[in-house]
Amino acid sequence: MTAVPNLPSAEPYLRQWTERRAGLPGGGLAWLAHQRETGIERFRAKGVPTPRTEAWKYTNLRALERIAFQPPAANEAALAFVSPSALPSVLPDGAAAVRLVFVDGRLHAGLSRTEGLPAGVRLLGLADALAREPGLVEGRLGRIASDLVEPLVGLNSALAEDGLVLLVDDGVAVAAPIEVVHLSATGDRAVAYHPRSLIAVGKGALVTLVEHHLGIAVGPAAGATFANHVTEIEVGAGATFHHYKVQREGQGAFHVARTLVRIAADGHYDNFALTSGARISRNEIHARLDGTGVMCRLNGAYLIGGNQHADTTTFIDHASPECGSREVYKGAIDGDARAVFQGKILVRRGAQKTDGYQINNALLLSDAAEIDSKPELEIYADDVKCSHGATVGELDAAQLFYLRARGLPLEQARALLIGAFLHEAVDEVQHEAVRDAFHAMLDGWLAAREASA
């Protein structure tokens, strides 16, 4: 292997590539081998991103260099802590009849439940698909990601072992939400894994997916985890895909997730991310509107404190006329925490009658809390309606005084105001059952915060 000068961040992962490449899933598939080689070369050229790269200006991953991450081992010890009947869920009992569970990036069949899907829906792990039915993913896996020349996407392409594969045929409506649980089973080892997911929603189809990312402690020690997710999504003409995410991993977690979406004419993509976990997290979404009549909704809420860092980065590419997009992100930042919002809307030439809206609002709950907000519009068409904005402020002193004057303790009054602010963002969730579940989860987080104050 050629040495990589001045890129110490790359060396551990390049060693892993050398040691593990022969045993990765799909080893006999020439097209996949080519993707893996291309991916590792892209990572080799740049290594882990640094703030010298404009897209990573506000998020520093230098801490990754100080941790000796290893590939995950078969973690059967997790079963001592989680059983199928007691597995944490975002949704009320019975709301998600189907569930896939990944432990340290690998599908765990014993914790998963796949019965009851309608005809025309395939739901399985990527490793299983590569081993048994590679034709399901050939020509699709990597098709969108190949457009994004980014080193961590390349690293994912090279080292991915497993992930979600969800394929929905034309015209199929899946009534109940599908839940995908990603468990980080932390012990005394620092573990890195690279889930790769592929979702294709056929013409006129309807499906709701809820991702749940959380950590569980295995044994007395809690090691660090680095989850490097890449998800490719194709939304067919006239299809609707509701895509929701809760990220509440432990304080030793590094969570980097990229969602790459292509939406065909009259398609509807609805995304919402609810974030409270991880030491450093980055939720990055690239959406391309590839036909007329598309509606794309990217929304989210976050509540962080301590020394957490939460980065939301979005890019909406209006490549076709008569499309709409809406972004509403709200966050509350406490302690020494730092948040980042980078949101760009690109309106290409010919994308007339574009309607794009973007807003990022943040509450700073302490003197040391910080947010970097960078909204952008880049417009090359003249018949458009686009707006963006960002606000940063503190809790309203007059409202706080009003509540305290009526007998509420300080922390309860603060929690009410923070909750009212964040619940407005959760109202953007289009699926009623998920929206109610997210409101309840947010109330639980605020109650826990109030109790610990």
Secondary structure, DSSP 8 states (H G I E B T S, - for coil): ----TT-TTTHHHHHHHHHHGGGSTTTT-HHHHHHHHHHHHHHHHH-S--TTSGGGTT---GGGGGS--B-----GGGGGT--GGG---SS-TTT--EEEEEETTEE-GGG-B-TT--TTEEEEEHHHHHHH-GGGTTTTTTTTGGG---HHHHHHHHH----EEEEE-TT-B--S-EEEEEEEEESSS-EEE--EEEEEE-TT-EEEEEEEEEEEE-SS----EEEEEEEEEEE-TT-EEEEEEEEE--TTEEEEEEEEEEE-TT-EEEEEEEE---SEEEEEEEEEE-STT-EEEEEEEEEE-TT-EEEEEEEEEE-SSS-EEEEEEEEEE-TT-EEEEEEEEEE-TT-TTEEEEEEEEEEE-STT-EEEEEEEEEE--SSEEEEEEEEEE---HHHHHHHHHTT--HHHHHHHHHHHHHHHHHTT--SHHHHHHHHHHHHHHHHHHHHH-
